[in-house]
Amino acid sequence: MKDGFVKAAAGTPEIRVADCAYNTTAILDMIRSAETLGVKLLALPELCVTGYTCADLFFQHTLTESAEAALSAILSETAGTDMLFALGLPVSFSGKLYNCAAVCCRGRLLALVPKTFLPNYGEFYERRWFAEGRREPRPIRFAGQDTLIGTELVFPCERVPGLCVGVEICEDLWVPEPPSTRLALAGSTVILNLSASNALASKDAYRRALVTGQSGRLMCGYIYADAGEGESTTDLVFAGHNLIAENGLLLEESRFETGLVVSELDVDYLILERTRISTFPPDRGPQPGHVPFALRPEETALTRPVSPTPFVPHGRAERSARCEEIFRIAALGLKKRLAHTAAKTAVIGVSGGLDSTLALLITARAFDLLGLPRGNIVAVSMPGFGTTARTKSNAGLLAGELHAALRTIDITKAVRQHFADIGHDARVLDVVFENTQARERTQVLMDLANALGGLVIGTGDMSELALGWATYNGDHMSMYGVNSGIPKTLVRYLVEYCADIAESQALSAVLRDILATPVSPELLPAENGDISQRTEELVGPYELHDFFLYHMIRRGCGPKKVLRLAEYAFGGAYGRETLIAWLRIFIRRFFAQQYKRSCLPDGPKVGTLSLSPRGDLRMPSDAVCDAWLAQLETLGGDA
């Protein structure tokens, strides 16, 4: 449970209807299997001790007494098991029968949580046998222990901050106001659902949407355990559709199988989301009963998917759909700005690199949406001391294939004049040498836009903004930054998507050559005609910085947790010392360069994260990063 991760599972044992002794063995086998895997939270199906499909046998005392004895045996056998688990059984109480979840930990029956909403339609007849659970907890003696029965109960873990469990049963999730809503508002960060939902064609999609949707609305982990093999097939089939979701994301699922699905819930992330989202209300109104439990804090081995490219969707079809959506968002943002300002032209500096390529592609889409000729887009190539023939050629080819107007303005003469004006030795290849070129290019673009009645379209991406890899009042500045919400790893996929759907073979070819070109600002002289200044050799791989950005800023992870996730996600592609070194650089640059982000031009947010000072990130420009760097000092390597 280190770093807020808790290993959770949903299980479907193979049972026999009304055979509590057999089912006890199956349940214990599943608990032991989960224990071997390090599981700390386990949900088992509704009424799995007896079987959900016992029908009028539920009226038989022999069955209900056997179920109680079975639970007693399970508690005795799991007294040393460091796990909270919940399983379903019928409970006779105060003259009525209740469909309950028994919540157990270390041999203790923490409570019995009865089902609130009993379906009595279609194939379901639960009101024939069971009574609806009451909210207020009442004392009960069951399975040889004194405990509570009631729906208004939550189970906080004493030694794992933020971990609090709530329980609901099957139909409870399908109603307009699920009990899990109240439980989450009372502090539950994980919901266990014990279910016996039968298999029907297409029902799995709706069930999956319910589970993921509820986990998203409640910003919680949701563990859904479904009945399966062994239930009566007189009229129904149960598929064992088990799901584990976290804040709207499906982590794991299984269907038509017995056994376990296992993943890890990030409780720290859930707490951060609830803290961050202002519409998630604080505790209010009557509080449910709290039944604490204890687990040993220990390392949680990760098995959940952690993408090395968290900003990039997986799967070609999903990626293409997402790319198209991002293009539409960015193009619509620019369309509105062009229409509002009555701009006659758009002016873009094109370098033959990825970012300016993407900006030009988005601008072409915006002009199409406005019904304006693409010839009103002025693509400006501004070769300098580091410009190579390859990038200059690609800039021209790209402008031609997109039917934009190409202007070529060599900046070397103007830059040399500026060096002379300020007394700088042009042989000294320092920050003055580099930034003078970037500012000269921006001056050219701004003045051209004024002359042509247009807007300067910014090309810098979100990764560059995170690192401050932009010249202040140079390429840092524009009149609308279409790429400002797009990280570098995603820029590449967007350009690749455009190459796939290009309107001509020539356009596709130039886009693919741009994709194969090293990322570079080309501000230092070329070496033998090749790019000498490679960005990722100077500030680090963008795939790492985008990973750090996502987990540190979007998910609120500290450096230790970021490093752990990076080691796991990249699977040894980078050594620990390398990761620490680049992470240190990311932290230092992210803090030190905030002043550049504090005065960003407008630009559209396209994903779950933006660095705009008017949007997601309100950060002082003089914040100190010592506390973050101090964590790295304890992690080994050369920190």
Phi, psi and omega in degrees: 000015175296144179065019177084001180275132177235125181282126185232155182212151167241134185230147175234102176281153173277123187241177168237139182294124176071009179256082186295326180295314178298317182294327177300315179298317180296320180293315179297321177299320181290320178298318180294321177297318178295320179299319178300327181275359180084016181293137178247340176230126184225128173251133175242163192291164175300131176054032184288342178292324180255332195102138181289333191262032180285342177053231186290352173295341176298337178284349183276123178300328180303319181290312183292324177291323177295323179294318179297317178296324179296317179297320178302317180294320180296318178298318180297319183286341184249019182300331180259010184270120183276076186198142166263126177227155178230134179224160187256141176199160176280141181230124176271125183209126174053043174082006179228162178251135183236141175273107192240156165257124174269117182262119191231149176202124176054043178081003181253133173275099185295317180186166171246124181249109181281156177291137182273313186249119184256115180290137178219055182214163178054236183273002185254138182223040190293332179293343177296329186246327191244157173256153179290141179291148177265150184291308189292130179293137177233151180288145178209146171254122186211142180053035177079010181228149173275127183209197180237154172229129180166159182274337183270070180223138171232157189234091179280142177270126187291331188247004177236098183305133176091341181277115178218131189250137171237159184227134168223169188233119171039260185305335179306328180283336190271359186266168182299325180233083182297144176304330181299335177296311178297320182295321178293318178295338177271003174118352181292126177259346177227132177247129172260131177239117177266118192229155167224075182260120186286160181272128172223155179303124177076355180294332182299324181294319179292319179298316179298319179295321178299312184294311181293321180296316179294322178296326179287315180298321184268356183049058185222170165272142182228121182246117186243116182247125188246147176293153183210234186304135176104336176295151181300137176254025178308314180228344188225160171236138179247130193259357182061048181278096182260139183220144171232122183232156179218116175048047176089354181253128176280118181272314181209153172203159172217158182206143182059037179219153165264166179111199188248146160246135189228139172204185179239132176264138180262091184293323178301318179296319180297318178296319178300315181298318179293327177289321186284321185277110188292339181276356171277111192284157173287169178305135177208154178077188181300136181267140176288169176292141178254124178242098184287155173218166183233138172231153177283122174294129180202170179299137176251114177293133183273134172231346184293154179292127172233107186285137173290345178235076188294341179274352185251123179292153181268152179085134185297318182294315179295320180296317180297318179296319180292320179298317179297320179296317180296318177301318181295317180298310182297318181293322179293324176299314179292322179304313180297317182294320178296317181292319183295321182272357183054036180293137179272334183220167169236133183246125183227132171280121181250128185247351188085010177258176186297312188295313180292330176297312179298317180299320179292321178296317179295319180296320177300319179295319180297319178295322177298318180296326179278350184073026180262150178291139179294344176296343177280357173271123181257108178267119188250116174267126185233074182300142178227205186294332184254002183293132179259161179300325182297308183290323178296318179296316181295324177299316179292317179298318181298313179300319180295315182292333178269003177063030174271159176279127182259128171241135176245120181230108180285126185264357188298320181295316180294322180291318178298320177298320179294320176303316180295320181297323184259001177074036179260134177285116183294347177278347179272108186271066183254195182295330176296316179303315183286309188289332176302320180295316181296320181287326177296318178298318180294321177299317178301313182296315181297316181291322176298318179298319176299317183292328186258002181067041185233186178244142172276123181266121181286150183244348184294142182259175185293327179295318177296323177294322179297320182271351187069025183277067180202148179278121180302127184062020171247242177294351174294338189248144175198185176259344173195121185261095187290337183263000192296340178258010186244117179287159187302319181298328179279329175307314182300316181290327178294318178292321177298320177300317179295326177295325181292325185251016186304147182284352177209157177296324181295319178296317178300319182295316181290324177296321181289328176289324176296319177300328182274357182274134178302142178291126183200143172280349180051052179255350176250150184305142178292157177246114182053037177083358181254158178298128181259340187248103183253117189305315187289342173282339183266313183251351179112163181297133180296331179296327176287313183295323176293322176297313179299316182301312183297311186283328180280318185265314182284320183254001172069026181281143171282169183304321180299315181290322177300315180297315179300315180294322180294317178300320180289313186292320184270356170052041177089001179295333176235137176289161182302316181297322179294316179299316180297318182298314181287328177294321177299315179298318179300312182298313181299313182291321182299317179288312187293332187261012181300329182301332178287324180284338182292345180229045180288147168294164175299153176184152188279140168280131183241344181229202185279356182225139173220152178253014180294136176291347177264358184235251191286328192244107173253101189223133177292144182286345182245027176292150184255135185261012186302320182296324178290316180293328180298326177299322181294332182298338183263003190259003180089194182067211181257029185293000000 
